[in-house]
Amino acid sequence: MEMKKIPISYRTKISKWGNSNGVRIPQEILDNINIKQNDEVDLIVEKGELIIKKRDTPSTLKELFKDYNQEPFNEGEFNWGENKGNEYW
């Protein structure tokens, strides 16, 4: 059964969480936007507003490589930049 997307509004506070700050997101909101505990999200600041979006992560290797054209990678064609430190090339 598909969850009905309805407008939801809550007021919350920024709270201290270790060396960072955090926002508690009510379960009703998480359920409504299909985000679960431990899901990865992207934090985007746009026009002075914070946007939290669920990260689109591939669920299978096939999905991860869907755009791969199967051409071999030639590291000589890639500009790795100047040597820094004690790397051995």
N, C-alpha and C positions, 0 to 999 in steps of 0.2 A: 504494500500500500504506500503510495507516494505521500509525503508530508506536505500539507497545505502551507504555502509560504504566505504568512500574514505579517503586517507591520508589527514590530515589537519595539518597545522603548524602555530602557532601564537607566537609572542614574547610579553610578558607582564612583569609587575613589581610587586614586593611584596609591598603592601600598608598598612599603619597604619589603624587599624579598632578597635576603642576602646582601650582596653588594649592588644589587640592581633594584628596580621598581617593577611592580606588576599590576595588572588589572584582572580582577576576577570576572569571568564571563559566565552569566547564569546558564544552567543546563538547557533551559528552554530556547535560548538563542543558539547554542551549539547544535541542538537537535534540528532547529529550523534551517540552519545553513550546512548541515551534514559535516560537522567537524567534531572529532572525538579526541579524548585525552591522548597525548603523544603524537597527534598528527602534526606535521610540519606546516608552518604558515609563513607567509611573507608579510613583512611590515613595510608599508609604503606611505611616505609623507607626500601629499599632493595638495597644493593650494592651502597649506596650513592645516590640513586635516590628516588624521591617521587612519589608514585603511588596513584591515587585516584580511588577507586572502589565503585560502587553503592552497598549499603548494601542489601543483600538478606534478606528481611523481609517477613515472611509469611503473606499472604493476608487474610486468613481465619483461624478460629479455627481448622477446619479439617486439614489444611495444617500444622498448628503449632504443632498439636499432632500426626502427621502421623507416627512417630516412637515410640509412646507410647505403651507399651505392656499391659497396663491395670492391671499390678500388683500393689497392694497397697504399699504405701511408709511406711516403718517402720523406724521412726526416730532413734530408738535404734541401727540400723545398720550403722548409719552415725556418723563419728567421728567429733564432733563439736569443738574439741580442748579444751584447758584449759579455765576455767572461767576467765574473765577479767572484772575489775570494779565491779559494784554492781548488776550484773544480778542475777535473781532468777531462779534456775533450779529445 
